[in-house]
Amino acid sequence: MISIHKLLLVTLFCAAAQSLAQAQTNTSSSTAGATAADAGQSSTSGDIPLYQKRFTWPNLPYQADTGNGPRGTQQGYNRCNATTQNQASMCQTTLINSIQDKSPFHLSWLFLDFCLWGASKPDSVVGDIEGEMVAYCTTKKFGTRLIPAGAITGVQVTRTPGYIQAVGFIDQTAINLRANDTGGEEDPHGADQRGNPLGALMYSSAFNTAGGPAYTQVIEWSYFVGAGVFCYKACDPAGPNAAQLCQHIYDRIGCTYNAPAHYETINGTFQSCQGENQLPAGTYVENGVTKTYTQPPESAGPITSIPYKAAIPAVTNCQTFTDTKALWPDLPQLTPVNNSTTTSSQSKGTTSSSGNKSSSSSTAASGASSDASSLFLSSGLIAIQNNRMIYISP
């Protein structure tokens, strides 16, 4: 006969075993759920909008977009390093660094490290290759092509509470764009939400947090280039108005409205500044009333007037650089490279493989595009539409 004492011990043991088994089941389910969530968050599928994908630096995928939709496949790669650092690089990851950085010795260094989107082949038109543009940077740290020395003739990099932006002037043939191309816009959306360029990623040290990675992924950004002018804005992913400050629906009205600045004073200067946030593109105040401008569709024809002039945010604490060779020591005198016959080495884990793919502009250019680019005058805006110059009064 089993004593009551032994029976009690057996009962307690069984209860404990059951509780342990249940706890292990719950833990396994929780871990599986977290793993699935992480996998979904970092998926490279073309079915997931690009702006919803998260990749922590430096653990970037070979390609952020592995889909194959109407616009084809991603033409370049996102895992860029020393093996891809050359003028045939097909890197599609860009960076805009914080204007001010702290060294381990707590000395403050100012620098203007940033990247622009350009073409992989000479004499390209933005509207034809917007889905396959590649990164050109001012430093060789990021495994990209380099912007040739002397190509940038003026730039202002500004850090505001909500974003960091680089605006300036460039000989755009140095990044393989046709000299008279009036350009267009790039952003992480596009009509199919796969981004322009397809799979393009952006990072910055401007929004880093203590103990976090060296660079923070920027979710909302916008970039315009054309007519010798560029503007690149990266919005703080932790900010409350990132999507509004980095709008992507005003692709026809250029830098003047999407990144307002005193462009007429920037060419010939190289500055880093602090500044205030702009009003979101399309938002303006008239007689004390806040209004919203709606950009007309391309089917409505050229934009011949805009009901407001974008307010230019104030900038302060500007530092001017006079020696561009000291500012960007990595930039050699180079000519753009035609990728039609050049293959770039790409590190994929511990092995090396080709990172270069053939371009397919006929399928990659069918996303959102801009049909106008803007020249900047203090008295107003000149837009170029279908080779016709249009004056837009302020």
C-alpha positions as CSV (number, residue, x, y, z in Angstrom):
1,M,0.0,0.0,0.0
2,I,1.3,3.4,-0.9
3,S,1.5,5.8,2.0
4,I,-0.2,9.1,2.0
5,H,3.2,10.8,2.2
6,K,4.5,9.0,-1.0
7,L,1.2,9.7,-2.8
8,L,1.5,13.4,-2.0
9,L,5.1,13.5,-3.3
10,V,4.1,11.8,-6.6
11,T,1.2,14.2,-7.0
12,L,3.5,17.2,-6.4
13,F,6.1,15.9,-8.8
14,C,3.5,15.3,-11.6
15,A,2.1,18.8,-11.1
16,A,5.6,20.3,-11.2
17,A,6.4,18.3,-14.4
18,Q,3.2,19.5,-16.0
19,S,3.9,23.1,-15.2
20,L,7.4,22.8,-16.5
21,A,6.2,21.3,-19.7
22,Q,3.6,24.0,-20.2
23,A,6.2,26.7,-19.5
24,Q,8.6,25.2,-22.1
25,T,5.7,25.0,-24.6
26,N,4.9,28.7,-24.0
27,T,8.5,29.7,-24.3
28,S,8.9,27.7,-27.6
29,S,5.7,29.3,-29.0
30,S,6.9,32.8,-27.9
31,T,10.3,32.3,-29.4
32,A,8.9,30.9,-32.6
33,G,6.5,33.9,-32.8
34,A,9.4,36.4,-32.2
35,T,11.5,34.6,-34.8
36,A,8.7,34.8,-37.3
37,A,8.1,38.4,-36.5
38,D,11.8,39.2,-36.9
39,A,11.9,37.3,-40.2
40,G,8.9,39.2,-41.5
41,Q,10.4,42.5,-40.4
42,S,13.6,41.8,-42.2
43,S,12.1,40.0,-45.2
44,T,13.5,40.9,-48.6
45,S,10.4,39.9,-50.4
46,G,9.1,42.2,-53.1
47,D,5.6,41.9,-51.7
48,I,6.6,43.9,-48.5
49,P,6.8,47.7,-49.0
50,L,10.4,48.8,-48.9
51,Y,9.7,51.5,-46.3
52,Q,8.4,48.7,-43.9
53,K,11.6,46.7,-44.1
54,R,14.1,47.0,-41.2
55,F,17.8,46.0,-41.4
56,T,20.1,46.8,-38.5
57,W,23.6,48.0,-39.5
58,P,25.8,46.3,-40.5
59,N,23.6,43.2,-41.0
60,L,22.3,44.2,-44.4
61,P,21.0,41.6,-46.9
62,Y,22.7,41.1,-50.2
63,Q,19.6,42.6,-51.7
64,A,16.8,44.3,-49.9
65,D,14.4,43.4,-52.7
66,T,14.4,39.8,-54.0
67,G,11.1,40.2,-55.8
68,N,10.5,40.1,-59.5
69,G,7.5,42.2,-60.5
70,P,6.6,44.3,-63.5
71,R,9.7,46.5,-63.0
72,G,12.0,43.5,-62.9
73,T,14.6,42.8,-60.2
74,Q,16.9,44.9,-58.1
75,Q,19.8,45.8,-60.2
76,G,22.5,46.3,-57.5
77,Y,23.1,45.2,-54.0
78,N,23.0,46.5,-50.4
79,R,25.9,44.7,-48.7
80,C,28.7,47.0,-49.6
81,N,32.2,47.0,-48.3
82,A,35.9,47.2,-49.4
83,T,35.4,44.6,-52.0
84,T,32.8,46.7,-53.8
85,Q,34.7,50.0,-53.4
86,N,35.4,51.0,-57.1
87,Q,33.9,53.1,-59.9
88,A,31.9,50.1,-61.2
89,S,30.2,49.5,-57.8
90,M,26.5,48.7,-58.0
91,C,26.0,49.5,-54.3
92,Q,22.5,50.7,-53.6
93,T,22.9,51.8,-50.0
94,T,23.5,55.5,-49.3
95,L,24.5,57.4,-46.1
96,I,24.3,60.9,-44.8
97,N,26.5,61.3,-41.7
98,S,25.9,63.5,-38.8
99,I,27.6,66.9,-39.3
100,Q,29.2,66.6,-35.9
101,D,30.9,63.5,-34.5
102,K,32.7,62.8,-31.3
103,S,36.1,61.0,-31.3
104,P,37.1,58.6,-28.5
105,F,39.1,61.5,-27.1
106,H,36.0,63.7,-27.0
107,L,37.3,66.0,-29.7
108,S,34.7,67.4,-32.0
109,W,35.2,66.9,-35.7
110,L,33.1,68.4,-38.5
111,F,32.7,66.7,-41.8
112,L,30.4,66.5,-44.8
113,D,30.2,62.8,-45.6
114,F,27.2,62.0,-47.8
115,C,26.1,60.0,-50.9
116,L,24.1,60.8,-54.0
117,W,22.2,58.7,-56.4
118,G,23.6,58.5,-59.9
119,A,23.6,56.3,-63.0
120,S,25.7,53.2,-63.6
121,K,26.2,54.1,-67.3
122,P,27.2,57.4,-68.9
123,D,24.7,59.8,-70.5
124,S,21.7,58.4,-68.6
125,V,18.4,60.1,-68.0
126,V,16.8,59.9,-64.5
127,G,13.4,59.1,-65.8
128,D,14.8,56.0,-67.7
129,I,16.9,54.6,-64.9
130,E,15.3,55.8,-61.6
131,G,14.7,52.2,-60.5
132,E,18.3,51.2,-60.9
133,M,20.4,54.2,-59.8
134,V,23.5,53.5,-57.7
135,A,25.3,55.2,-54.8
136,Y,28.1,57.8,-55.3
137,C,29.7,59.0,-52.0
138,T,32.3,61.6,-50.8
139,T,34.2,58.9,-48.9
140,K,35.5,55.4,-49.7
141,K,34.2,54.1,-46.3
142,F,31.0,52.7,-47.7
143,G,31.9,50.5,-50.6
144,T,30.3,52.7,-53.3
145,R,31.5,54.7,-56.3
146,L,33.1,58.0,-55.5
147,I,31.9,61.4,-56.6
148,P,34.7,62.7,-58.8
149,A,36.7,65.5,-57.3
150,G,35.5,68.9,-58.4
151,A,32.1,67.6,-59.5
152,I,30.3,69.2,-56.5
153,T,30.6,73.0,-56.9
154,G,28.6,74.0,-53.8
155,V,26.8,72.2,-50.9
156,Q,25.1,73.0,-47.7
157,V,24.5,70.2,-45.2
158,T,22.0,71.1,-42.5
159,R,20.9,69.3,-39.4
160,T,17.5,70.2,-38.1
161,P,15.4,68.7,-35.2
162,G,13.6,66.5,-37.7
163,Y,16.0,65.7,-40.5
164,I,19.4,66.1,-42.1
165,Q,19.7,67.3,-45.7
166,A,22.4,68.0,-48.3
167,V,21.6,70.5,-51.0
168,G,23.9,71.7,-53.7
169,F,25.2,72.0,-57.2
170,I,27.0,69.3,-59.3
171,D,28.3,68.6,-62.7
172,Q,25.9,65.7,-63.1
173,T,27.8,64.1,-65.9
174,A,30.3,63.1,-63.2
175,I,27.6,60.7,-61.8
176,N,26.8,59.5,-65.3
177,L,23.7,61.7,-65.9
178,R,23.1,63.4,-69.2
179,A,24.3,67.1,-69.0
180,N,20.9,68.5,-69.9
181,D,18.7,66.0,-68.0
182,T,16.2,67.9,-65.9
183,G,16.0,65.0,-63.6
184,G,13.5,63.5,-61.2
185,E,12.9,62.1,-57.7
186,E,14.0,59.0,-55.8
187,D,12.3,57.8,-52.6
188,P,11.6,54.6,-50.7
189,H,8.1,54.3,-52.1
190,G,7.2,54.3,-55.8
191,A,4.0,53.3,-57.4
192,D,4.6,49.6,-56.5
193,Q,6.1,50.4,-53.0
194,R,9.4,48.7,-54.0
195,G,11.3,52.1,-53.9
196,N,13.3,54.1,-56.4
197,P,15.8,52.7,-56.8
198,L,14.4,49.2,-56.3
199,G,15.6,48.0,-52.9
200,A,17.5,51.2,-52.0
201,L,18.5,51.6,-48.4
202,M,19.6,54.7,-46.5
203,Y,21.5,55.1,-43.2
204,S,22.8,57.9,-41.1
205,S,24.8,58.5,-37.9
206,A,22.7,61.6,-37.3
207,F,20.0,59.7,-35.5
208,N,22.1,57.2,-33.5
209,T,21.1,56.2,-29.9
210,A,23.4,55.3,-27.1
211,G,24.5,51.7,-27.4
212,G,23.0,51.4,-30.8
213,P,24.6,50.5,-34.2
214,A,27.1,52.8,-35.9
215,Y,24.4,53.9,-38.4
216,T,20.7,54.1,-38.1
217,Q,18.3,53.1,-40.9
218,V,16.4,56.0,-42.3
219,I,12.9,55.0,-43.2
220,E,11.6,58.2,-44.9
221,W,13.9,60.1,-47.3
222,S,13.7,62.0,-50.6
223,Y,16.2,62.8,-53.3
224,F,16.0,65.1,-56.3
225,V,18.7,65.6,-59.0
226,G,18.7,67.3,-62.3
227,A,19.7,70.5,-64.1
228,G,22.9,70.5,-62.1
229,V,21.1,70.7,-58.7
230,F,20.6,68.0,-56.0
231,C,18.8,67.8,-52.7
232,Y,18.8,64.8,-50.4
233,K,16.8,64.7,-47.2
234,A,16.8,62.0,-44.5
235,C,14.2,62.3,-41.8
236,D,14.7,61.1,-38.2
237,P,13.0,57.7,-38.0
238,A,12.1,58.4,-34.3
239,G,10.7,61.8,-35.1
240,P,6.9,62.4,-35.0
241,N,6.7,63.9,-38.5
242,A,9.1,61.9,-40.6
243,A,6.6,61.0,-43.3
244,Q,5.4,64.6,-43.5
245,L,8.9,66.2,-43.6
246,C,10.1,63.7,-46.2
247,Q,7.1,63.8,-48.5
248,H,7.2,61.7,-51.6
249,I,4.0,63.0,-53.4
250,Y,5.4,66.3,-54.7
251,D,7.8,64.8,-57.2
252,R,6.9,67.4,-59.9
253,I,7.9,70.6,-58.1
254,G,11.5,69.8,-57.2
255,C,14.0,71.0,-54.6
256,T,12.5,74.5,-54.2
257,Y,9.5,73.1,-52.4
258,N,10.8,69.7,-51.0
259,A,14.0,71.1,-49.6
260,P,13.8,74.9,-49.6
261,A,17.1,76.7,-49.1
262,H,18.8,79.8,-50.3
263,Y,20.1,78.0,-53.4
264,E,21.2,81.3,-55.0
265,T,23.9,81.6,-52.3
266,I,25.0,78.0,-52.1
267,N,26.9,77.5,-55.4
268,G,30.6,78.1,-54.8
269,T,30.3,77.5,-51.0
270,F,30.7,74.4,-48.8
271,Q,28.9,74.6,-45.5
272,S,27.6,72.6,-42.6
273,C,24.8,74.3,-40.6
274,Q,22.1,73.8,-38.0
275,G,18.6,74.8,-39.0
276,E,14.9,74.7,-38.3
277,N,12.5,72.3,-39.9
278,Q,10.7,73.4,-43.0
279,L,7.0,73.3,-43.3
280,P,6.1,70.0,-44.9
281,A,6.1,70.2,-48.7
282,G,2.7,71.4,-49.9
283,T,1.8,73.1,-46.7
284,Y,1.7,76.9,-46.5
285,V,0.2,79.7,-44.4
286,E,-1.9,82.4,-46.1
287,N,-3.4,85.2,-44.1
288,G,-3.0,83.2,-40.9
289,V,-4.7,80.1,-42.4
290,T,-2.8,76.9,-43.0
291,K,-3.5,75.5,-46.4
292,T,-2.4,72.4,-48.5
293,Y,-1.4,72.5,-52.1
294,T,-2.3,69.4,-54.1
295,Q,0.1,68.6,-56.9
296,P,-1.8,67.9,-60.2
297,P,-1.3,64.7,-62.0
298,E,0.9,64.5,-65.1
299,S,-2.2,64.0,-67.2
300,A,-3.2,67.5,-66.4
301,G,-0.2,68.8,-68.3
302,P,2.7,71.1,-67.3
303,I,2.5,72.9,-63.9
304,T,2.5,76.6,-64.8
305,S,1.7,78.1,-61.4
306,I,1.9,77.2,-57.8
307,P,-0.1,79.2,-55.3
308,Y,2.6,79.8,-52.7
309,K,6.3,80.3,-52.3
310,A,8.0,77.8,-50.0
311,A,9.2,79.4,-46.8
312,I,13.0,79.0,-46.3
313,P,13.9,77.8,-42.8
314,A,16.5,79.7,-40.9
315,V,20.0,78.2,-40.6
316,T,22.6,79.0,-37.9
317,N,26.0,78.0,-36.7
318,C,27.2,77.5,-40.2
319,Q,30.8,76.5,-40.8
320,T,32.4,77.2,-44.2
321,F,35.0,75.0,-45.7
322,T,37.4,76.4,-48.3
323,D,39.7,73.4,-49.0
324,T,37.6,70.7,-50.6
325,K,40.7,68.5,-51.0
326,A,41.0,68.4,-47.2
327,L,37.2,68.1,-46.8
328,W,37.0,65.1,-49.2
329,P,40.5,63.6,-49.4
330,D,39.3,60.3,-50.9
331,L,38.0,61.9,-54.1
332,P,40.4,61.4,-57.0
333,Q,40.2,62.9,-60.5
334,L,38.0,60.3,-62.2
335,T,35.8,59.8,-65.1
336,P,32.5,57.8,-64.9
337,V,32.7,54.1,-65.7
338,N,30.4,52.4,-68.2
339,N,29.2,49.2,-66.5
340,S,28.4,47.4,-69.8
341,T,31.5,45.3,-69.6
342,T,32.8,45.8,-66.1
343,T,32.2,43.3,-63.3
344,S,32.4,44.4,-59.6
345,S,33.4,42.1,-56.8
346,Q,30.9,41.7,-54.0
347,S,31.4,40.1,-50.6
348,K,28.6,37.8,-49.8
349,G,29.3,36.5,-46.3
350,T,32.8,35.0,-46.4
351,T,32.9,34.5,-50.1
352,S,33.1,36.8,-53.0
353,S,30.7,36.9,-55.9
354,S,29.7,39.2,-58.7
355,G,27.6,42.2,-57.5
356,N,27.0,43.6,-61.0
357,K,23.9,42.9,-63.0
358,S,22.8,44.0,-66.4
359,S,20.6,47.0,-66.5
360,S,17.0,46.8,-67.7
361,S,15.8,50.3,-68.0
362,S,12.8,49.3,-70.0
363,T,11.3,47.5,-67.1
364,A,12.9,49.4,-64.2
365,A,11.7,52.9,-65.1
366,S,7.9,52.3,-65.0
367,G,7.5,53.5,-61.4
368,A,6.8,57.0,-60.2
369,S,8.9,59.6,-62.0
370,S,9.2,63.4,-62.3
371,D,8.6,65.2,-65.5
372,A,10.0,68.4,-64.4
373,S,13.1,69.7,-62.7
374,S,13.7,73.1,-61.3
375,L,16.3,75.8,-61.7
376,F,16.5,78.2,-58.7
377,L,16.4,81.9,-58.8
378,S,15.7,84.3,-55.9
379,S,12.9,85.9,-57.9
380,G,11.1,82.7,-58.8
381,L,11.2,79.2,-60.2
382,I,12.1,78.1,-63.7
383,A,10.8,74.6,-64.6
384,I,11.8,72.7,-67.7
385,Q,9.0,70.6,-69.1
386,N,9.5,68.6,-72.3
387,N,12.4,70.8,-73.3
388,R,10.3,73.9,-72.8
389,M,11.2,76.5,-70.2
390,I,8.3,77.6,-68.0
391,Y,8.6,80.5,-65.5
392,I,6.7,80.1,-62.2
393,S,6.3,83.3,-60.3
394,P,6.8,83.2,-56.5
